[in-house]
């Protein structure tokens, strides 16, 4: 079980911001360069990294600027099979087994 499960939305914003900041630093970008590349203001980037609220658009622009679009897949993975659809489907017919006669029955 993830330790983040019991965090409040505000705490989760802070954790996300810290992780984005570390990602930016690992990419060796400063805030100004990242903000320019993302097309957002430095203030918007600082707010995002500080967990003080931001927009989804700012988050996406920053992920793209950091060349980390796989972050989107991690946030909202593409589902290939909907488990509810599987439950709604009728069961496939099962193969009937042929009974084996004992040698006495012949």
Order of alpha helices (4+ residues) and beta strands (2+ residues): alpha-alpha-alpha-alpha-alpha-alpha
